Amino acid sequence: MTEPIVQVEHLRKEFKATVAVADVSFEIRRGEIVGLLGANGAGKTTTIQVLLGLTTPTSGRVRIFGQDFEPHRVAILQRCNFSSAYTGLPANLKVWENLLIFAKLYQVKNHRQKTAELLDLLEITHLRRQITGTLSSGEATRVNLCKALLNDPELLLLDEPTASLDPNIADKVRKLLRRVQRERGISMIYTSHNMLDVEEICDQVIFLNKGRIIAEGTPQQVVTQFQQKTLEEVFIQVARSGDVLEEDAQ
């Protein structure tokens, strides 16, 4: 087994009287795509924000690439990137202008060639001169992914990357992510409410409920653990049952 590139130990995050993440520990190894799952309020977003350095944990330890996050955050984040269906690029700029800005921020060498290669990989070269705010959801998602791949990240965090996409474009995005993962050995953390997406793309899943991990393993292992037929049925069971007792998940 390869060494873990993400190690989270007893992560806890409180917002005044609210405990968003209670006690979360997990590891992600190089080249894995790991689904971080759970209903709204389960703690997914807060966990992602901690990994991106957007919020500071109340307690616990985060190590990425073998380094403690806080004292090495700049060096760590230079090797990571992020894409979300809910975070748009500046709408008044052309696609190439947005990508140029981020290429400069990431200090990408040969950025023109790199951008051209990624636009071709994502099949959006024809959008290069289009105003970003006029793009469809599927086009905007692929431009965001292009931005996220500019610095050749070793760890890619994806928040609902296929949200609001039609089935055809969603399928293309999933296949593209798998291709990138295979060819570049990128590790990915993948949040989604679409369990079909997760079953197709994720090697491992971590199921959160009320800030705690209630199940982890391959998608099929989690389905078997909850005695269901699909991951979607597991999701519905967890979302509707409220708190899940440990003995219920044996």
C-alpha positions as CSV (number, residue, x, y, z in Angstrom):
1,M,0.0,0.0,0.0
2,T,1.2,3.5,-0.8
3,E,1.7,6.0,2.1
4,P,-1.3,8.2,2.9
5,I,-1.2,11.7,1.5
6,V,-4.0,12.9,3.7
7,Q,-4.2,12.0,7.4
8,V,-7.0,13.4,9.5
9,E,-7.0,12.6,13.2
10,H,-9.8,13.3,15.7
11,L,-10.9,16.4,13.8
12,R,-13.4,18.6,15.7
13,K,-14.9,21.9,14.7
14,E,-17.3,24.0,16.8
15,F,-19.1,27.1,15.8
16,K,-20.2,28.6,19.2
17,A,-22.8,26.1,20.4
18,T,-22.9,24.1,17.2
19,V,-20.6,21.1,16.6
20,A,-20.2,20.8,12.9
21,V,-17.5,18.0,13.0
22,A,-17.4,16.0,16.2
23,D,-14.6,13.4,15.9
24,V,-13.5,12.5,12.4
25,S,-10.4,10.5,11.4
26,F,-9.5,9.1,8.0
27,E,-6.7,8.6,5.5
28,I,-6.5,9.0,1.8
29,R,-3.8,7.3,-0.3
30,R,-2.1,8.4,-3.5
31,G,-4.3,7.9,-6.5
32,E,-7.5,7.2,-4.6
33,I,-10.8,8.8,-5.3
34,V,-12.7,9.1,-2.0
35,G,-16.3,10.1,-1.7
36,L,-17.2,12.3,1.4
37,L,-20.9,11.6,1.8
38,G,-23.8,12.7,4.0
39,A,-26.9,14.7,4.1
40,N,-26.9,18.5,4.4
41,G,-25.4,19.3,7.8
42,A,-23.4,16.1,8.1
43,G,-20.1,17.9,8.2
44,K,-18.8,17.4,4.7
45,T,-18.3,21.1,3.8
46,T,-16.7,21.9,7.1
47,T,-14.2,19.1,6.6
48,I,-13.4,20.3,3.1
49,Q,-12.9,23.8,4.4
50,V,-10.5,22.6,7.0
51,L,-8.5,20.7,4.4
52,L,-8.4,23.9,2.3
53,G,-7.3,26.0,5.2
54,L,-10.5,28.1,5.0
55,T,-11.4,27.4,8.6
56,T,-9.3,26.3,11.6
57,P,-10.2,23.2,13.5
58,T,-11.1,23.4,17.2
59,S,-9.0,20.4,17.8
60,G,-7.5,17.4,16.0
61,R,-4.6,17.0,13.5
62,V,-4.4,17.3,9.7
63,R,-1.4,16.1,7.8
64,I,-1.1,16.4,4.0
65,F,1.8,15.1,2.0
66,G,3.3,14.0,5.4
67,Q,3.4,17.6,6.8
68,D,1.3,19.2,9.5
69,F,-1.1,21.5,7.7
70,E,-0.9,24.8,9.6
71,P,2.9,25.4,9.6
72,H,3.2,24.2,6.0
73,R,-0.1,25.4,4.6
74,V,1.4,27.4,1.7
75,A,3.6,24.6,0.5
76,I,0.8,22.1,0.8
77,L,-1.8,24.2,-1.0
78,Q,0.6,24.8,-3.9
79,R,0.2,21.0,-4.5
80,C,-3.6,21.0,-4.3
81,N,-6.6,22.5,-6.1
82,F,-10.3,22.8,-5.7
83,S,-13.4,22.9,-8.0
84,S,-17.0,23.4,-7.0
85,A,-20.2,23.6,-8.9
86,Y,-21.2,26.5,-6.6
87,T,-18.0,28.6,-7.0
88,G,-17.9,30.5,-10.2
89,L,-15.1,32.3,-12.0
90,P,-15.4,36.0,-12.7
91,A,-18.3,36.2,-15.0
92,N,-17.3,39.3,-17.0
93,L,-14.0,37.9,-18.2
94,K,-13.4,35.6,-21.2
95,V,-12.5,32.0,-20.5
96,W,-8.9,32.5,-21.6
97,E,-8.6,35.6,-19.4
98,N,-9.7,33.7,-16.3
99,L,-7.4,30.8,-17.0
100,L,-4.5,33.2,-17.6
101,I,-5.0,34.9,-14.3
102,F,-5.0,31.6,-12.4
103,A,-2.0,30.3,-14.4
104,K,-0.1,33.4,-13.2
105,L,-1.3,32.9,-9.6
106,Y,-0.2,29.3,-9.7
107,Q,3.1,30.2,-11.5
108,V,2.5,27.7,-14.2
109,K,5.4,27.2,-16.5
110,N,4.6,27.3,-20.3
111,H,1.1,28.4,-19.3
112,R,-0.1,28.9,-22.8
113,Q,0.7,25.4,-23.8
114,K,-0.7,24.0,-20.6
115,T,-4.0,25.8,-21.0
116,A,-4.3,24.7,-24.6
117,E,-3.7,21.1,-23.6
118,L,-6.3,21.2,-20.8
119,L,-8.9,22.9,-23.0
120,D,-8.4,20.2,-25.5
121,L,-8.6,17.5,-22.9
122,L,-11.9,18.9,-21.6
123,E,-13.2,19.4,-25.1
124,I,-13.8,23.1,-24.6
125,T,-11.2,24.7,-26.9
126,H,-14.1,26.4,-28.8
127,L,-15.1,28.3,-25.6
128,R,-11.7,30.0,-25.2
129,R,-12.9,33.4,-26.3
130,Q,-16.4,33.2,-24.8
131,I,-17.5,35.4,-21.9
132,T,-17.5,33.1,-18.8
133,G,-20.8,34.4,-17.5
134,T,-22.6,33.2,-20.7
135,L,-21.5,29.5,-20.3
136,S,-24.0,26.7,-19.6
137,S,-23.7,24.7,-16.4
138,G,-21.8,21.9,-18.1
139,E,-19.4,24.3,-19.9
140,A,-18.8,26.2,-16.6
141,T,-18.0,23.0,-14.8
142,R,-15.4,22.0,-17.3
143,V,-13.8,25.4,-17.3
144,N,-13.6,25.2,-13.5
145,L,-12.0,21.8,-13.8
146,C,-9.5,23.2,-16.3
147,K,-8.6,25.9,-13.8
148,A,-8.3,23.2,-11.1
149,L,-5.8,21.1,-13.2
150,L,-3.6,24.0,-14.2
151,N,-1.0,23.5,-11.4
152,D,-0.9,19.6,-11.8
153,P,-2.3,19.1,-8.3
154,E,-1.5,16.0,-6.4
155,L,-4.7,16.4,-4.4
156,L,-7.9,17.6,-6.0
157,L,-11.0,18.5,-3.9
158,L,-14.2,18.4,-5.8
159,D,-17.5,19.7,-4.4
160,E,-20.5,18.4,-6.4
161,P,-18.7,18.5,-9.7
162,T,-21.7,17.1,-11.7
163,A,-24.5,19.1,-9.9
164,S,-27.1,20.5,-12.4
165,L,-25.4,18.7,-15.3
166,D,-27.5,16.7,-17.8
167,P,-26.8,13.0,-17.8
168,N,-24.7,13.1,-20.9
169,I,-22.3,15.8,-19.7
170,A,-22.2,14.3,-16.2
171,D,-21.1,11.0,-17.7
172,K,-18.4,12.8,-19.7
173,V,-17.2,14.6,-16.5
174,R,-17.0,11.3,-14.5
175,K,-15.1,9.5,-17.3
176,L,-12.7,12.5,-17.6
177,L,-12.0,12.5,-13.9
178,R,-11.3,8.8,-14.0
179,R,-9.0,9.3,-16.9
180,V,-7.1,12.1,-15.2
181,Q,-6.8,10.0,-12.0
182,R,-5.4,7.1,-14.0
183,E,-3.0,9.1,-16.1
184,R,-1.7,11.5,-13.4
185,G,-2.1,9.5,-10.2
186,I,-4.1,12.4,-8.6
187,S,-5.9,11.7,-5.3
188,M,-9.4,13.2,-5.2
189,I,-11.9,14.0,-2.4
190,Y,-15.3,14.0,-4.0
191,T,-18.5,15.2,-2.4
192,S,-21.8,14.5,-4.1
193,H,-25.5,13.9,-3.4
194,N,-25.7,11.8,-6.6
195,M,-25.0,8.2,-5.4
196,L,-24.8,6.9,-8.9
197,D,-21.9,9.2,-9.5
198,V,-20.2,8.0,-6.3
199,E,-20.7,4.3,-7.1
200,E,-19.2,4.8,-10.5
201,I,-16.2,6.9,-9.7
202,C,-15.2,6.4,-6.0
203,D,-12.7,3.8,-4.8
204,Q,-13.7,4.4,-1.2
205,V,-16.4,6.3,0.6
206,I,-16.7,8.0,4.0
207,F,-20.3,8.4,5.3
208,L,-20.8,11.3,7.7
209,N,-23.8,11.9,10.0
210,K,-24.0,14.7,12.5
211,G,-20.3,15.3,12.3
212,R,-19.2,11.7,12.8
213,I,-18.1,8.9,10.5
214,I,-20.8,6.1,10.6
215,A,-19.4,4.0,7.8
216,E,-16.4,3.7,5.5
217,G,-15.1,1.3,2.9
218,T,-15.7,0.6,-0.8
219,P,-19.2,1.6,-2.0
220,Q,-20.2,-2.1,-2.1
221,Q,-18.9,-2.7,1.5
222,V,-21.0,0.2,2.8
223,V,-24.1,-1.0,0.9
224,T,-23.6,-4.5,2.4
225,Q,-22.9,-3.0,5.9
226,F,-26.3,-1.3,5.9
227,Q,-28.0,-4.3,4.3
228,Q,-29.3,-2.3,1.3
229,K,-29.1,-2.7,-2.5
230,T,-27.6,0.6,-3.5
231,L,-25.7,3.5,-2.0
232,E,-28.7,5.7,-2.7
233,E,-30.8,3.5,-0.4
234,V,-28.1,3.8,2.3
235,F,-28.2,7.6,1.9
236,I,-32.0,7.7,2.2
237,Q,-31.9,5.5,5.3
238,V,-29.3,7.7,7.0
239,A,-31.0,10.9,6.1
240,R,-34.4,9.7,7.3
241,S,-33.4,7.9,10.4
242,G,-31.7,10.9,12.0
243,D,-29.1,9.6,14.4
244,V,-27.7,6.2,13.4
245,L,-26.9,3.9,16.4
246,E,-23.6,2.0,16.1
247,E,-25.4,-1.3,16.4
248,D,-27.6,-0.4,13.5
249,A,-24.6,-0.1,11.2
250,Q,-23.1,-3.5,12.0
